[in-house]
């Protein structure tokens, strides 16, 4: 199943490792370091035109990819639940 996460970006839900709220996670040193390291490695893609609210960590073709999005983490999770409920 695929999920729209911002601008023209659609990701495979099977690739998602985690969905994180930026406000809650970036106050911790480990989260800041994770994002900084991913940025240095060229693994971050900004898929928003507005203030970012969350980030989605994926494993695509064996490589880590981090998407910064303006969609709230709760909204992304809600969309995933709705799609899975539709399939059931």
N, C-alpha and C positions, 0 to 999 in steps of 0.2 A: 504494500500500500504506500502511496505517496502523500506527502504533506507539504503544503505551501507555507514557507517561513518568512517571506518578505521579498519585496521587489518582484523579480521574476524567478525566484529560486524555489525549487521543489526538491525535496529529499525523500529518499526511501526510508520508511520508518524502521525497517530492519537494520539500518545502519546506525541508528541513534543509540549512543551510549549513555547520554544524560542531558537533561534540560535544566538550566540553572538561572535563577534570578540574579541580575547584576547587582542590585542594591544589597541583597543579603549575602552574596558570596564574596564580593570584592573587598569586604572589610577584613577578611582573613588573609594573612600573609601568604599562605599556601595557594589560595585562589589567584592572588595577584601574580605570584611567581609562575603558576601554570599558564595564565594568559600571556604573560611576558615571554615565556619560553616558546609558546605556540606562535606568537607573533614573529619572534626572531627566526623560527624555523620555516616561516612562510605558510603556516597552516591556518591562518585566520582569514576569513572572508567576511567583509561587512556587507550585509544584505538589508540595510535600512537607510532611509533618507531622513529620519527623524531621530529623536533621542533614543539611544539603545536601552532596552529593558531587560533583555536576557541573552544567553548564549546557549547554543546547542552543540554538543560534542558528538561527532560521528566517526565511524571507522569505515572509510570508503576505499575499496580495493587495497586493503591492508595498510592504508595511511590514515593518520588522524587528521581530522578537519574540524575547525571550530567556526561556527557561524554566529556572528553578532547580529541580532535582530531587534526591531522595534516592537515586536509582538511579545506580550507578557508571557512568562513561562506558564502561568495558569491557563491562559488561552490556548497555547500550543498543546498542553496536556488535555484540555477539554476537547479540542479538535480531534486528537488521537482517539480518545475514548468514544466520541460520537461515531467515528469511522469504524472502529472495531465493533461497536454495538450494532451498526448497520449490517455488518458482515455476519453477525451471529444469528 
